[in-house]
């Protein structure tokens, strides 16, 4: 279940990068707001600040559950990622996520060098792995993306189809994006077309083979992410995402994109 939460968190936080500048002579700072709903009920909100100086970027933000979902389990978290903008992708150097769910606390920190994982820590750390654990192989930590800025694409590159090799600090998975349609999207600070991609989740390693959450994500139909381009900034990023779950559809939508 923790891996499923991390996947959803990645979608939410990556959306916060959607207004980042691809390349600029002047430093840029952009604020973004998002809401998360489950079968129409608000369950979380998120706020992010994206800073870009030349080809270096840094994103920091927080998310929290709504009063409605706090009835079940209060969730609070923050995330940050920094790195550089390459020709066809954003490459992280440092990725950090902290969150609490009820009384449980979790911290994940990963450092990358040229797309390869240099170090990864998870707190608390599991002392023993379950019998059905699929271990990470050495090659699984090469040429990977973080789950946040891995969903950001400089203008002029393909948005979908793409296959994104994601490492979140413990699990290695691949997100397969396939073109679906083009849809209008409008929110405060943005109005334009969005490229709609269907998403297929493929677990690779660093997960429980018999996990019901992983099996569900692997077989679920109807996942999609909408990517929109900020014309003056030159970067495609998620502005809308939907993930069917066992109890209903989770929607992540941008409510404001601005300076």
N, C-alpha and C positions, 0 to 999 in steps of 0.2 A: 504494500500500500504506500510505503514511503517513496518508492520509485515512481508511482503514478502521480503522487503529489508533486514530486520534483519535475516531472514532465509538464504538468499543468503550470507550475510556477515558471518554468522556462518560457512557455508561450506568453504568459502575462508580462514577464520582465522584458522579453525580446520586443514585445509591442512597444514598450517604452523607449526603444531605440529608434523608432520609425521616423522621428523628426530630426535625426542627427545629420550634420553636414558631412558631405563626402570629402570635400577639399575646399579650403578657404584660406585667404591670407590673414584674416582676422579671427581671433578666437570667437567661438559661438557657444551660446548656452540656450538650451531649449527645455521647457517644462511640459510634461504630458500627464494626463489623468486618464484612468481606465476604471471600468466597472466590470464585475464578474457576476453573472446570474446563473441560477440553476432552476430550470423549468419556470422561468419568469420571476423568481424571487431573488432579490439582491443578496449575495453571499460574501462578497469581498470588494474592496477597492484598492487601487494602487496609484502611486504618484512617483514620478521620476524626473530627475534632472540630468540632461545629457550635455556634456561639455566636449567641444572639439577644437583642437589647436593644430592647424595644418592637417597632417595625416594621423595625429594621435587623438584617441578618444578616451573618455571616461564617463561611465554611467553609474549613478547611485540612486537608490529609491527604496521605498518601503511599501508593504501591502499589509492589509489587516482585514479580518473577517468582519461582517456586518453584525448588527445587533441580532438579526434573525438567526444567523448561523452560530453566533456565540451561545445560543441556547444548547447547542450540541457540543461544541468544542471551540474555545477561543484560540484563534490563530493570529500571530503577529510575526512579521519577518522583514528583513532588509537584505538587499543584494547590491553588489557592485562588480563592475568589470572594467578593465582598461586594456588598451592595446593599440594597434595600428590598423589603418585602412589600406588594404592591398588592392591590386587591380580588380579582382573579382569577388572579394570577400573581406570581412572584418576578422582580424586575427588577434585573439586575446593574449595578454601576457599574464594577467592576474584575475582570478575569478573567485568571488566570495559570496556565500549565502549563509545567513543566520535566520533561524525561525524557531518559534515555540508553538506547540500545539497542546493546549491544556497545560499540564505540568512538565511535559517533555520538551527538552531543548536539543537543537541539532545545529551543528556548524560544519560547513564544507568549504575547503580552500584548495584551489588548484593553481599551479603556475605552469605556464606554457613557454616553450622556446621554439620558434619557427614551426608551430603547429604540432609539436611533440610535447607530451606531458613530462615535465621535470619532476614535479612532486604533487601528491594529492593526500589530503588528510580529511578524516571524518571524525567528528566528536559528537557523541560517544562512539568509540570504535568497537565493533563486534570482536570479541576475543576468539570465538570459534564460528566457522561458517556451517550452515546446514548441509546435510548430505546431498541435497539436490542443487547445490550452488554451482553455477557455471563460471569457472575462474577466468580472469583476464589473462590473455596471452601477451607476450612482449610486443607483438605487432599491433595489438589493439590500441596502444598508446601513441602511435605515430599518425601523423596527418589527420588530426581530429580537430573538432570545433567545440567551443563551449556551448552550453544550451541557451545562452542569452544572445550574444552577438552573432552566433552562428546562423540566425534567421534574418540577417541584414545583408542586402546586396547592393553594391554600387550600381548606379544607372549605366546602361549599356551592356550589362551582363544578363544572362538568362536567369529568370526568377523560377520558373518551373517549365520543363522537367529539371529536377536536381535530385541528387542523393546526398544527404548531409550526414557525415560521420560525427556523432555527438558523444562526448564524454562528460559526465556530470560530477565526477569525483569518485564514483564507485562503479557505475554501469556504463557500458559501451553499447550504443544503439545506433541504428541508421533510420533517418526520416526520409522517406521517398515522396517527393513532391511531383504531382502530375497535373498538367494544365486542365482546367475544367471550364472556365468561362471568364468573361469580363463583366463586372457589375458596378453600378454607380454607388459611391459611398460618400456620406456627408456627416460631418460633426463640427463642433465649434473650432474654427481655425482651419478647416480643410473641406474642400468640395472637389470631387473628381472621380475618375474611374479607378477600380481596384482589380487586380489580377487574382482570380480565384483558383487556388490549387487544392486538389484533394491530397490527403496525407495518409501514408501507410507507415505504421510503426513496426520496425524489425529489431527485436532484441538480439544482441550479439554475444555479450559476455558480462560478467559482473552482476548476475541476477539469479534469483531462485527459479529453477526450471518449472517448478510446480506452483508458482505464485499465481493466484487467481487474477490479480490485477494486471500482471504482465500478459497473461493469456488473453485477457479481455482486450487490452490495447492492441495486441497482435492481430486479433481477428475482427475488431470492430470496423463497421462500415460507416461512412458519413462524416469522418473527420475532414475539416478543411480550414485553410488559412487564407485570408485576403491580404494581398500586398498592394500598397499604394505608394506612389512616388510624390515626394514633395518637390514641385517644379523648381523652386529657387535653391533647393539644397542638394538635389541629385542623388537621392538614396531611396531604395525601396525597403519598406519595413511593414510588419504586420499591423493592420488597423482593426482586424476582426478575426476571431477564431471560434470554431465550434467543435466540441468534443462530446459525442454521445457517451453517457455513463450508464451504469446499471439502474440508476434511479432517475435519470433524466438528462437532458442536454445542458452542458456547460457552455455559456457564451461569454467570450471576452471581447469587449468593444471599447474603442477609444471614445472618450467623451470630450476631450479637448486637446488640441495640439497648438502650442503657441510659444512665444518667447518669454 
